[in-house]
């Protein structure tokens, strides 16, 4: 039984919480009506557990896992219904000829599974993973005689990275190990350093993690590659504690101005803690072993905040030199403004809207 919770309030001005659990086979659904007697017990718990801070909210669950990406489209019945139908569609596209691989969109991250037959545990595990990660990668499959040339060592999964220069990568683990396949594909589909845009800024902000951002000119791929390599080398242990991002200097001129920089100063590295923004002193220092890691650790320890308000820590002052209490005011967070507006997620007024 899959629960759906709906408030049963006569006043439509009241906030509406929509929590839907979706599976791909018809099931019987148990509906709990909310009233003044049970609303506090049910909604307080749900809001905290699933980080619900605005209404109406739709959360999507796949194979028991809550998806990070929320529905951010129109709050109309038609738009919501279209979204649910889209989520119901098969995330894996079947290949009927291996020649089709040459026509894949190589600007995307592509995952291809080669299986002897569709009705197999190997493919069912692959499809479950695709259901969860299809927003991050394009998934394809081939079966039987079509896939045979690629199955010389049995069923297998291939990752084709963006572009035409990087080599394919092969999954070497068990084909029935869901966790193993999920972790391997997630590592390939969700890059360690993601691009922040005005389209995904709200989503990234709602993850609640501080931003470590490289501002660079779009054509400056060299600085981006250096940043990616140093993040992977120095900060892989910080994954899950901070978001590693890169941003187009031209598009994000305002945050740069906020830290007294312009596109002419790029590449620039900064941290946005959602309270203040802190600037990494010199991009070239990223190549000094441990320097970028120390910058992030100074955020966690509170050192960046203290030094902005009170000057260098006493431990950083040369022996015999008096520490000076230099008051300053770090720029306020710029990316916090990408969080949802209090006016954006409200009950809309058209008759077909929630």
C-alpha positions, 0 to 999 in steps of 0.5 A: 500500500502506498500512502498519499496524504491530502488535507481536507480543508474547506478553505482553499487559501490554506496551504496544500501539501501533496506527497505522492509515491509513484510506482510503475504498476497499478496498486491500491492507494490508501488515502489519509484525510487531514483534519484539525485533529491529526494535521500536526502529528502527520505534517510536522513529521513529514515536513522534517523528514523530507525537508519540505519548506514550501507548499504545495510540494511534490516529492517523487520516490523511485524504488524507495528513494526520494529524488533530489529534484523536485517538480518546479513547473506550473501548479496546474492540474494539467501540468502536474498530470503531464509530469506524472505521465512523463515519470511513468515512461520507460527511462531506457531506450532500446537499441535495434541496431548497434549503428544507432550508437553512432548517432547518440548525443555525445554532449550527454552522459550515455549509459548502455546496457548489453543483455542476452534477454530483457526478461532477466535479473540483470536487466531488471536491476539496470532498469531500476537504476535507470529509473533513479538516475535518468535525469542525469544520464541517457540510458540505452539497452540492446538485447539478443543477437543485436547485443551479442557482439558486445557481450563477449564476456557476458552481459555488461554496462558501458559508460560513454562520457561526453565528447568523442575523445574520452574512452568508454568505461566498463562496469566490472562488478556484479550485474545483480548488485543494485548498490554496486551498479547504482554507485558506479553509474551515479559516479559517472552521471553526477559529476563531482564539479557541477555547473550552476545556472539560473535554471538549476540554482534553486535546486542546488540552493535547496540542497543546503550545502555551502558552495565552492565555486569557480567563476570562469569564462565559458571558453576557459576550459583550462581553468575548469580542468585544473579546478576539477582535478584539484577538487578531486585530488584535495577535496574528495572527502568533502563530497556531501559536505559542500557543493563543488560548482563552476559558473559562467563569469558573464552570466553571474556578473552580479555575484562577482560584483558582490565580491568586488570582482569583474569578469576581467578578474576570472578565474576566481574561486569563492565560497558562498556559505549562504551567510557570507561569500569568501574569496580564495586569494589567488587562483594560481595558489590552487596548485599549492598542495593542500591550499584549497583544502585548507580554504574549505577547512577554514570555512568549517572551523569558522576561521574565515568568518572570524578573520573577516570580522576580527582580522587574522587569527593570533596563531597566524601572526608572526612571532613578536608581531601584535595581532590587530583586531581589524573589523571588516564585513564580508559580503553577504551571500549572493546565491542565497537569493536563488532560493525559492521566493516566498511568493513563488510557491503559493496557491494559484488562482485559476480554477484548474490549479491546486 
